């Protein structure tokens, strides 16, 4: 419902035939989700993490002078 209000996208409507969809089940077990995704030939493993930033990178600091009124 939130995606429909925010983006105008009704995720509970079939994009092919425009009929209403319904939730059949909620799967929370990792092994079951992996098996389903593998069967659908969809990536079931997380993407590799990006390499960490250069540890020698130093953040700039700025000295501010307080204005005296």
Jmol script that loads the backbone (N, CA, C; Angstrom):
load data "model"
ATOM      1  N   UNK A   1       0.817  -1.184   0.000  1.00  0.00           N
ATOM      2  CA  UNK A   1       0.000   0.000   0.000  1.00  0.00           C
ATOM      3  C   UNK A   1       0.868   1.258   0.000  1.00  0.00           C
ATOM      4  N   UNK A   2       1.985   1.216   0.725  1.00  0.00           N
ATOM      5  CA  UNK A   2       2.852   2.387   0.806  1.00  0.00           C
ATOM      6  C   UNK A   2       3.456   2.725  -0.553  1.00  0.00           C
ATOM      7  N   UNK A   3       3.830   1.708  -1.327  1.00  0.00           N
ATOM      8  CA  UNK A   3       4.398   1.978  -2.653  1.00  0.00           C
ATOM      9  C   UNK A   3       3.350   2.581  -3.583  1.00  0.00           C
ATOM     10  N   UNK A   4       2.107   2.201  -3.395  1.00  0.00           N
ATOM     11  CA  UNK A   4       1.047   2.763  -4.234  1.00  0.00           C
ATOM     12  C   UNK A   4       0.836   4.239  -3.904  1.00  0.00           C
ATOM     13  N   UNK A   5       0.833   4.567  -2.607  1.00  0.00           N
ATOM     14  CA  UNK A   5       0.640   5.966  -2.213  1.00  0.00           C
ATOM     15  C   UNK A   5       1.844   6.822  -2.581  1.00  0.00           C
ATOM     16  N   UNK A   6       3.044   6.262  -2.413  1.00  0.00           N
ATOM     17  CA  UNK A   6       4.257   7.040  -2.645  1.00  0.00           C
ATOM     18  C   UNK A   6       4.598   7.157  -4.119  1.00  0.00           C
ATOM     19  N   UNK A   7       4.641   6.043  -4.820  1.00  0.00           N
ATOM     20  CA  UNK A   7       5.122   6.017  -6.205  1.00  0.00           C
ATOM     21  C   UNK A   7       4.026   5.788  -7.236  1.00  0.00           C
ATOM     22  N   UNK A   8       2.811   5.519  -6.799  1.00  0.00           N
ATOM     23  CA  UNK A   8       1.738   5.227  -7.740  1.00  0.00           C
ATOM     24  C   UNK A   8       1.884   3.844  -8.352  1.00  0.00           C
ATOM     25  N   UNK A   9       2.583   2.949  -7.663  1.00  0.00           N
ATOM     26  CA  UNK A   9       2.844   1.602  -8.163  1.00  0.00           C
ATOM     27  C   UNK A   9       2.054   0.607  -7.329  1.00  0.00           C
ATOM     28  N   UNK A  10       1.119  -0.068  -7.948  1.00  0.00           N
ATOM     29  CA  UNK A  10       0.309  -1.061  -7.249  1.00  0.00           C
ATOM     30  C   UNK A  10       0.985  -2.421  -7.388  1.00  0.00           C
ATOM     31  N   UNK A  11       1.704  -2.834  -6.353  1.00  0.00           N
ATOM     32  CA  UNK A  11       2.442  -4.101  -6.410  1.00  0.00           C
ATOM     33  C   UNK A  11       1.521  -5.306  -6.255  1.00  0.00           C
ATOM     34  N   UNK A  12       0.270  -5.083  -5.911  1.00  0.00           N
ATOM     35  CA  UNK A  12      -0.679  -6.176  -5.775  1.00  0.00           C
ATOM     36  C   UNK A  12      -1.540  -6.333  -7.030  1.00  0.00           C
ATOM     37  N   UNK A  13      -1.090  -5.789  -8.160  1.00  0.00           N
ATOM     38  CA  UNK A  13      -1.796  -5.929  -9.431  1.00  0.00           C
ATOM     39  C   UNK A  13      -0.833  -6.560 -10.435  1.00  0.00           C
ATOM     40  N   UNK A  14      -1.274  -7.574 -11.143  1.00  0.00           N
ATOM     41  CA  UNK A  14      -0.447  -8.276 -12.119  1.00  0.00           C
ATOM     42  C   UNK A  14      -0.085  -7.335 -13.271  1.00  0.00           C
ATOM     43  N   UNK A  15       1.212  -7.208 -13.592  1.00  0.00           N
ATOM     44  CA  UNK A  15       1.599  -6.325 -14.691  1.00  0.00           C
ATOM     45  C   UNK A  15       1.189  -6.865 -16.062  1.00  0.00           C
ATOM     46  N   UNK A  16       0.935  -8.170 -16.165  1.00  0.00           N
ATOM     47  CA  UNK A  16       0.580  -8.768 -17.453  1.00  0.00           C
ATOM     48  C   UNK A  16      -0.918  -8.671 -17.750  1.00  0.00           C
ATOM     49  N   UNK A  17      -1.755  -9.001 -16.743  1.00  0.00           N
ATOM     50  CA  UNK A  17      -3.198  -9.064 -17.005  1.00  0.00           C
ATOM     51  C   UNK A  17      -4.016  -8.074 -16.182  1.00  0.00           C
ATOM     52  N   UNK A  18      -3.403  -7.371 -15.275  1.00  0.00           N
ATOM     53  CA  UNK A  18      -4.037  -6.361 -14.408  1.00  0.00           C
ATOM     54  C   UNK A  18      -5.005  -6.929 -13.380  1.00  0.00           C
ATOM     55  N   UNK A  19      -5.012  -8.244 -13.182  1.00  0.00           N
ATOM     56  CA  UNK A  19      -5.843  -8.815 -12.127  1.00  0.00           C
ATOM     57  C   UNK A  19      -5.164  -8.607 -10.775  1.00  0.00           C
ATOM     58  N   UNK A  20      -5.962  -8.656  -9.709  1.00  0.00           N
ATOM     59  CA  UNK A  20      -5.435  -8.490  -8.362  1.00  0.00           C
ATOM     60  C   UNK A  20      -4.629  -9.721  -7.960  1.00  0.00           C
ATOM     61  N   UNK A  21      -3.510  -9.506  -7.290  1.00  0.00           N
ATOM     62  CA  UNK A  21      -2.695 -10.583  -6.754  1.00  0.00           C
ATOM     63  C   UNK A  21      -3.028 -10.757  -5.280  1.00  0.00           C
ATOM     64  N   UNK A  22      -2.694 -11.909  -4.732  1.00  0.00           N
ATOM     65  CA  UNK A  22      -2.889 -12.119  -3.303  1.00  0.00           C
ATOM     66  C   UNK A  22      -1.661 -12.807  -2.728  1.00  0.00           C
ATOM     67  N   UNK A  23      -1.390 -12.541  -1.487  1.00  0.00           N
ATOM     68  CA  UNK A  23      -0.254 -13.151  -0.809  1.00  0.00           C
ATOM     69  C   UNK A  23      -0.646 -14.574  -0.438  1.00  0.00           C
ATOM     70  N   UNK A  24       0.164 -15.533  -0.878  1.00  0.00           N
ATOM     71  CA  UNK A  24      -0.117 -16.935  -0.595  1.00  0.00           C
ATOM     72  C   UNK A  24       0.636 -17.378   0.651  1.00  0.00           C
ATOM     73  N   UNK A  25       1.883 -16.894   0.797  1.00  0.00           N
ATOM     74  CA  UNK A  25       2.691 -17.284   1.948  1.00  0.00           C
ATOM     75  C   UNK A  25       3.793 -16.263   2.166  1.00  0.00           C
ATOM     76  N   UNK A  26       4.297 -16.253   3.388  1.00  0.00           N
ATOM     77  CA  UNK A  26       5.463 -15.455   3.720  1.00  0.00           C
ATOM     78  C   UNK A  26       6.559 -16.428   4.108  1.00  0.00           C
ATOM     79  N   UNK A  27       7.655 -16.409   3.378  1.00  0.00           N
ATOM     80  CA  UNK A  27       8.742 -17.352   3.613  1.00  0.00           C
ATOM     81  C   UNK A  27       9.859 -16.621   4.341  1.00  0.00           C
ATOM     82  N   UNK A  28      10.241 -17.150   5.511  1.00  0.00           N
ATOM     83  CA  UNK A  28      11.287 -16.506   6.305  1.00  0.00           C
ATOM     84  C   UNK A  28      12.496 -17.400   6.554  1.00  0.00           C
ATOM     85  N   UNK A  29      12.399 -18.677   6.224  1.00  0.00           N
ATOM     86  CA  UNK A  29      13.523 -19.588   6.448  1.00  0.00           C
ATOM     87  C   UNK A  29      14.518 -19.474   5.301  1.00  0.00           C
ATOM     88  N   UNK A  30      15.785 -19.228   5.657  1.00  0.00           N
ATOM     89  CA  UNK A  30      16.829 -18.992   4.660  1.00  0.00           C
ATOM     90  C   UNK A  30      16.961 -20.151   3.673  1.00  0.00           C
ATOM     91  N   UNK A  31      16.909 -21.380   4.142  1.00  0.00           N
ATOM     92  CA  UNK A  31      17.084 -22.538   3.258  1.00  0.00           C
ATOM     93  C   UNK A  31      15.956 -22.615   2.223  1.00  0.00           C
ATOM     94  N   UNK A  32      14.751 -22.321   2.639  1.00  0.00           N
ATOM     95  CA  UNK A  32      13.605 -22.375   1.730  1.00  0.00           C
ATOM     96  C   UNK A  32      13.699 -21.255   0.696  1.00  0.00           C
ATOM     97  N   UNK A  33      14.060 -20.056   1.140  1.00  0.00           N
ATOM     98  CA  UNK A  33      14.206 -18.925   0.222  1.00  0.00           C
ATOM     99  C   UNK A  33      15.292 -19.219  -0.805  1.00  0.00           C
ATOM    100  N   UNK A  34      16.424 -19.760  -0.350  1.00  0.00           N
ATOM    101  CA  UNK A  34      17.524 -20.100  -1.257  1.00  0.00           C
ATOM    102  C   UNK A  34      17.079 -21.127  -2.291  1.00  0.00           C
ATOM    103  N   UNK A  35      16.348 -22.133  -1.855  1.00  0.00           N
ATOM    104  CA  UNK A  35      15.882 -23.175  -2.769  1.00  0.00           C
ATOM    105  C   UNK A  35      14.934 -22.599  -3.825  1.00  0.00           C
ATOM    106  N   UNK A  36      14.039 -21.727  -3.413  1.00  0.00           N
ATOM    107  CA  UNK A  36      13.095 -21.110  -4.354  1.00  0.00           C
ATOM    108  C   UNK A  36      13.835 -20.242  -5.360  1.00  0.00           C
ATOM    109  N   UNK A  37      14.749 -19.394  -4.882  1.00  0.00           N
ATOM    110  CA  UNK A  37      15.490 -18.509  -5.781  1.00  0.00           C
ATOM    111  C   UNK A  37      16.373 -19.294  -6.742  1.00  0.00           C
ATOM    112  N   UNK A  38      17.013 -20.360  -6.255  1.00  0.00           N
ATOM    113  CA  UNK A  38      17.835 -21.195  -7.136  1.00  0.00           C
ATOM    114  C   UNK A  38      16.977 -21.849  -8.219  1.00  0.00           C
ATOM    115  N   UNK A  39      15.789 -22.304  -7.852  1.00  0.00           N
ATOM    116  CA  UNK A  39      14.884 -22.919  -8.826  1.00  0.00           C
ATOM    117  C   UNK A  39      14.464 -21.907  -9.898  1.00  0.00           C
ATOM    118  N   UNK A  40      14.265 -20.656  -9.483  1.00  0.00           N
ATOM    119  CA  UNK A  40      13.868 -19.602 -10.424  1.00  0.00           C
ATOM    120  C   UNK A  40      15.056 -19.018 -11.173  1.00  0.00           C
ATOM    121  N   UNK A  41      16.232 -19.539 -10.891  1.00  0.00           N
ATOM    122  CA  UNK A  41      17.492 -19.076 -11.488  1.00  0.00           C
ATOM    123  C   UNK A  41      17.714 -17.589 -11.221  1.00  0.00           C
ATOM    124  N   UNK A  42      17.473 -17.215  -9.965  1.00  0.00           N
ATOM    125  CA  UNK A  42      17.705 -15.856  -9.482  1.00  0.00           C
ATOM    126  C   UNK A  42      18.810 -15.946  -8.438  1.00  0.00           C
ATOM    127  N   UNK A  43      19.666 -14.946  -8.392  1.00  0.00           N
ATOM    128  CA  UNK A  43      20.787 -14.970  -7.448  1.00  0.00           C
ATOM    129  C   UNK A  43      20.275 -15.185  -6.025  1.00  0.00           C
ATOM    130  N   UNK A  44      20.824 -16.190  -5.356  1.00  0.00           N
ATOM    131  CA  UNK A  44      20.418 -16.473  -3.980  1.00  0.00           C
ATOM    132  C   UNK A  44      21.511 -16.117  -2.984  1.00  0.00           C
ATOM    133  N   UNK A  45      22.652 -15.696  -3.490  1.00  0.00           N
ATOM    134  CA  UNK A  45      23.742 -15.289  -2.600  1.00  0.00           C
ATOM    135  C   UNK A  45      23.874 -13.772  -2.650  1.00  0.00           C
ATOM    136  N   UNK A  46      24.312 -13.171  -1.556  1.00  0.00           N
ATOM    137  CA  UNK A  46      24.446 -11.710  -1.573  1.00  0.00           C
ATOM    138  C   UNK A  46      25.558 -11.259  -2.506  1.00  0.00           C
ATOM    139  N   UNK A  47      25.436 -10.048  -3.004  1.00  0.00           N
ATOM    140  CA  UNK A  47      26.481  -9.485  -3.855  1.00  0.00           C
ATOM    141  C   UNK A  47      27.746  -9.274  -3.029  1.00  0.00           C
ATOM    142  N   UNK A  48      28.914  -9.334  -3.663  1.00  0.00           N
ATOM    143  CA  UNK A  48      30.146  -9.106  -2.903  1.00  0.00           C
ATOM    144  C   UNK A  48      30.197  -7.674  -2.386  1.00  0.00           C
ATOM    145  N   UNK A  49      30.815  -7.517  -1.230  1.00  0.00           N
ATOM    146  CA  UNK A  49      30.927  -6.190  -0.634  1.00  0.00           C
ATOM    147  C   UNK A  49      31.974  -5.371  -1.365  1.00  0.00           C
ATOM    148  N   UNK A  50      31.776  -4.086  -1.390  1.00  0.00           N
ATOM    149  CA  UNK A  50      32.751  -3.184  -1.996  1.00  0.00           C
ATOM    150  C   UNK A  50      33.999  -3.157  -1.116  1.00  0.00           C
ATOM    151  N   UNK A  51      35.171  -2.959  -1.724  1.00  0.00           N
ATOM    152  CA  UNK A  51      36.389  -2.900  -0.907  1.00  0.00           C
ATOM    153  C   UNK A  51      36.346  -1.690   0.024  1.00  0.00           C
ATOM    154  N   UNK A  52      37.006  -1.795   1.167  1.00  0.00           N
ATOM    155  CA  UNK A  52      37.007  -0.666   2.101  1.00  0.00           C
ATOM    156  C   UNK A  52      37.764   0.523   1.534  1.00  0.00           C
ATOM    157  N   UNK A  53      37.479   1.681   2.084  1.00  0.00           N
ATOM    158  CA  UNK A  53      38.178   2.885   1.636  1.00  0.00           C
ATOM    159  C   UNK A  53      39.637   2.841   2.063  1.00  0.00           C
ATOM    160  N   UNK A  54      40.432   3.663   1.400  1.00  0.00           N
ATOM    161  CA  UNK A  54      41.850   3.773   1.702  1.00  0.00           C
ATOM    162  C   UNK A  54      42.018   4.244   3.149  1.00  0.00           C
ATOM    163  N   UNK A  55      42.723   3.476   3.988  1.00  0.00           N
ATOM    164  CA  UNK A  55      42.858   3.876   5.396  1.00  0.00           C
ATOM    165  C   UNK A  55      43.734   5.114   5.589  1.00  0.00           C
ATOM    166  N   UNK A  56      44.482   5.500   4.564  1.00  0.00           N
ATOM    167  CA  UNK A  56      45.339   6.674   4.714  1.00  0.00           C
ATOM    168  C   UNK A  56      44.581   7.960   4.426  1.00  0.00           C
ATOM    169  N   UNK A  57      43.330   7.848   4.017  1.00  0.00           N
ATOM    170  CA  UNK A  57      42.521   9.022   3.724  1.00  0.00           C
ATOM    171  C   UNK A  57      42.254   9.768   5.019  1.00  0.00           C
ATOM    172  N   UNK A  58      42.496  11.060   5.006  1.00  0.00           N
ATOM    173  CA  UNK A  58      42.307  11.878   6.201  1.00  0.00           C
ATOM    174  C   UNK A  58      41.205  12.890   5.930  1.00  0.00           C
ATOM    175  N   UNK A  59      40.302  12.999   6.857  1.00  0.00           N
ATOM    176  CA  UNK A  59      39.232  13.972   6.697  1.00  0.00           C
ATOM    177  C   UNK A  59      39.753  15.355   7.057  1.00  0.00           C
ATOM    178  N   UNK A  60      39.394  16.302   6.222  1.00  0.00           N
ATOM    179  CA  UNK A  60      39.812  17.681   6.464  1.00  0.00           C
ATOM    180  C   UNK A  60      39.085  18.239   7.683  1.00  0.00           C
ATOM    181  N   UNK A  61      39.775  19.075   8.420  1.00  0.00           N
ATOM    182  CA  UNK A  61      39.119  19.768   9.525  1.00  0.00           C
ATOM    183  C   UNK A  61      39.249  21.263   9.278  1.00  0.00           C
ATOM    184  N   UNK A  62      38.257  21.981   9.681  1.00  0.00           N
ATOM    185  CA  UNK A  62      38.239  23.415   9.462  1.00  0.00           C
ATOM    186  C   UNK A  62      38.208  24.122  10.809  1.00  0.00           C
ATOM    187  N   UNK A  63      39.019  25.153  10.927  1.00  0.00           N
ATOM    188  CA  UNK A  63      39.024  25.943  12.152  1.00  0.00           C
ATOM    189  C   UNK A  63      38.066  27.113  11.965  1.00  0.00           C
ATOM    190  N   UNK A  64      37.083  27.196  12.823  1.00  0.00           N
ATOM    191  CA  UNK A  64      36.112  28.281  12.746  1.00  0.00           C
ATOM    192  C   UNK A  64      36.411  29.286  13.854  1.00  0.00           C
ATOM    193  N   UNK A  65      36.344  30.528  13.504  1.00  0.00           N
ATOM    194  CA  UNK A  65      36.508  31.575  14.508  1.00  0.00           C
ATOM    195  C   UNK A  65      35.124  32.054  14.910  1.00  0.00           C
ATOM    196  N   UNK A  66      34.910  32.119  16.201  1.00  0.00           N
ATOM    197  CA  UNK A  66      33.615  32.574  16.697  1.00  0.00           C
ATOM    198  C   UNK A  66      33.549  34.088  16.613  1.00  0.00           C
ATOM    199  N   UNK A  67      32.491  34.589  16.068  1.00  0.00           N
ATOM    200  CA  UNK A  67      32.309  36.043  15.961  1.00  0.00           C
ATOM    201  C   UNK A  67      31.910  36.603  17.320  1.00  0.00           C
ATOM    202  N   UNK A  68      32.577  37.651  17.717  1.00  0.00           N
ATOM    203  CA  UNK A  68      32.264  38.290  18.995  1.00  0.00           C
ATOM    204  C   UNK A  68      31.422  39.518  18.708  1.00  0.00           C
ATOM    205  N   UNK A  69      30.255  39.597  19.338  1.00  0.00           N
ATOM    206  CA  UNK A  69      29.349  40.718  19.056  1.00  0.00           C
ATOM    207  C   UNK A  69      29.610  41.892  19.955  1.00  0.00           C
TER     208      UNK A  69
END
end "model"
wireframe off; spacefill off
backbone 0.3
color backbone group
